[in-house]
Amino acid sequence: MTDTQVALVTGAGQGIGRGIALKLAADGYDIVVADLDFQAEKAAGVVAEIEALGRRAVFVAADVSKKADVEAAVATALEKLGGFDVIVNNAGIAQVKPILEVTEEELNKIFQINVNSVVYGIQAAAKSFIERGVKGRIISAASIAAIKGFPILGAYSASKFAVRGLTQVAAQELATHGITVNAYGPGIVGTGMWELIDSELSKINGKPLGQNLKENVESIQLGRIETPEDVAGVVSFFASPNAGYVTGQVLLVDGGMLYN
Ligand SMILES: NC(=O)c1ccc[n+]([C@@H]2O[C@H](COP(=O)([O-])OP(=O)(O)OC[C@H]3O[C@@H](n4cnc5c(N)ncnc54)[C@H](O)[C@@H]3O)[C@@H](O)[C@H]2O)c1
């Protein structure tokens, strides 16, 4: 790596995004920690953890469903950290609802946050990479739900299928610039997202809190719940020289739940 390698990670205030930010910092990147304004305190903690690893970091308040916010976050990387080489379009939300009950507002919201954001991230990153002649890396959050549709996660599954489609398209359109575009597909990671899924599922099927998570974890071949660090290892690979010839892929990191 050259001196200043900078990665921008969205949704980095907690969960998988935090794990990715810390791993990339350990790999030697300076990090833009992007998250919603209300996560500023948690994000400040992540910034401090990165600085403790000897790297530089800044927090930028950004709502990834807004194109201007994503563009501003990219600009922050260049202005405050002096470079921009990797974007991780990680921020996302889940919705747990039977398809017959999903409202127009809910559908719009999940697509704005999970899909539009990835388009904005690809656009802002690629524009900056091309202008500066950087063979950058674009890495986005897919899911096992990008490969198989999961009941009661209909809108979520559709949004992650869309991330997979966008990854394939952008990989082909940007290859001529030496930019690679890939996505990671976690299974069941013990974050705030799964706390929400578990509690919403229990409202629907009456199982006690924690039971749905437990049953889902039992279906994992490697026999344990996934950690943000498990996911971060794959993102680290995609960002590294080892992945220079990998593009357009969704790499499942799910402990052996799905096989494609
Ligand atoms: N947890 C899992 O089991 C799992 C599995 C597969 C894929 N994923 C994907 O991984 C990604 C991260 O999930 P997580 O489990 O860490 O979730 P999380 O809910 O723990 O964290 C998500 C982060 O994204 C931020 N965020 C939400 N909306 C945002 C917006 N509009 N703009 C900016 N930031 C926003 C939140 O503030 C939060 O810090 C998501 O895209 C998710 O779909 C998670």
PDBQT file of the ligand as one rigid body, heavy atoms in Angstrom, charges set to zero:
ROOT
HETATM    1  N1  LIG A 301     -26.986  -8.615  10.864  1.00  0.00    +0.000 N 
HETATM    2  C1  LIG A 301     -27.098  -9.524   9.923  1.00  0.00    +0.000 C 
HETATM    3  O1  LIG A 301     -27.364 -10.697  10.222  1.00  0.00    +0.000 OA
HETATM    4  C2  LIG A 301     -26.911  -9.190   8.464  1.00  0.00    +0.000 A 
HETATM    5  C3  LIG A 301     -26.978 -10.243   7.543  1.00  0.00    +0.000 A 
HETATM    6  C4  LIG A 301     -26.822  -9.960   6.180  1.00  0.00    +0.000 A 
HETATM    7  C5  LIG A 301     -26.578  -8.658   5.759  1.00  0.00    +0.000 A 
HETATM    8  N2  LIG A 301     -26.520  -7.656   6.687  1.00  0.00    +0.000 N 
HETATM    9  C6  LIG A 301     -26.291  -6.307   6.164  1.00  0.00    +0.000 C 
HETATM   10  O2  LIG A 301     -25.143  -5.736   6.762  1.00  0.00    +0.000 OA
HETATM   11  C7  LIG A 301     -25.294  -4.325   6.864  1.00  0.00    +0.000 C 
HETATM   12  C8  LIG A 301     -25.027  -3.862   8.290  1.00  0.00    +0.000 C 
HETATM   13  O3  LIG A 301     -25.955  -4.509   9.149  1.00  0.00    +0.000 OA
HETATM   14  P1  LIG A 301     -25.806  -4.578  10.733  1.00  0.00    +0.000 P 
HETATM   15  O4  LIG A 301     -26.249  -5.929  11.143  1.00  0.00    +0.000 OA
HETATM   16  O5  LIG A 301     -24.492  -4.076  11.162  1.00  0.00    +0.000 OA
HETATM   17  O6  LIG A 301     -26.969  -3.560  11.143  1.00  0.00    +0.000 OA
HETATM   18  P2  LIG A 301     -27.069  -2.543  12.392  1.00  0.00    +0.000 P 
HETATM   19  O7  LIG A 301     -28.517  -2.178  12.442  1.00  0.00    +0.000 OA
HETATM   20  O8  LIG A 301     -26.422  -3.121  13.595  1.00  0.00    +0.000 OA
HETATM   21  O9  LIG A 301     -26.206  -1.297  11.902  1.00  0.00    +0.000 OA
HETATM   22  C9  LIG A 301     -26.565  -0.572  10.764  1.00  0.00    +0.000 C 
HETATM   23  C10 LIG A 301     -25.908   0.799  10.805  1.00  0.00    +0.000 C 
HETATM   24  O10 LIG A 301     -26.341   1.504   9.633  1.00  0.00    +0.000 OA
HETATM   25  C11 LIG A 301     -26.763   2.783  10.027  1.00  0.00    +0.000 C 
HETATM   26  N3  LIG A 301     -27.786   3.287   9.112  1.00  0.00    +0.000 N 
HETATM   27  C12 LIG A 301     -29.078   2.906   8.993  1.00  0.00    +0.000 A 
HETATM   28  N4  LIG A 301     -29.714   3.663   8.087  1.00  0.00    +0.000 NA
HETATM   29  C13 LIG A 301     -28.800   4.546   7.626  1.00  0.00    +0.000 A 
HETATM   30  C14 LIG A 301     -28.856   5.619   6.700  1.00  0.00    +0.000 A 
HETATM   31  N5  LIG A 301     -29.993   5.926   6.048  1.00  0.00    +0.000 N 
HETATM   32  N6  LIG A 301     -27.738   6.332   6.469  1.00  0.00    +0.000 NA
HETATM   33  C15 LIG A 301     -26.586   6.047   7.117  1.00  0.00    +0.000 A 
HETATM   34  N7  LIG A 301     -26.475   5.059   8.011  1.00  0.00    +0.000 NA
HETATM   35  C16 LIG A 301     -27.575   4.323   8.274  1.00  0.00    +0.000 A 
HETATM   36  C17 LIG A 301     -27.308   2.632  11.438  1.00  0.00    +0.000 C 
HETATM   37  O11 LIG A 301     -27.357   3.861  12.145  1.00  0.00    +0.000 OA
HETATM   38  C18 LIG A 301     -26.328   1.621  12.022  1.00  0.00    +0.000 C 
HETATM   39  O12 LIG A 301     -25.201   2.247  12.599  1.00  0.00    +0.000 OA
HETATM   40  C19 LIG A 301     -26.714  -4.006   6.371  1.00  0.00    +0.000 C 
HETATM   41  O13 LIG A 301     -26.677  -3.591   5.012  1.00  0.00    +0.000 OA
HETATM   42  C20 LIG A 301     -27.414  -5.345   6.497  1.00  0.00    +0.000 C 
HETATM   43  O14 LIG A 301     -28.514  -5.459   5.619  1.00  0.00    +0.000 OA
HETATM   44  C21 LIG A 301     -26.670  -7.875   8.024  1.00  0.00    +0.000 A 
ENDROOT
TORSDOF 0
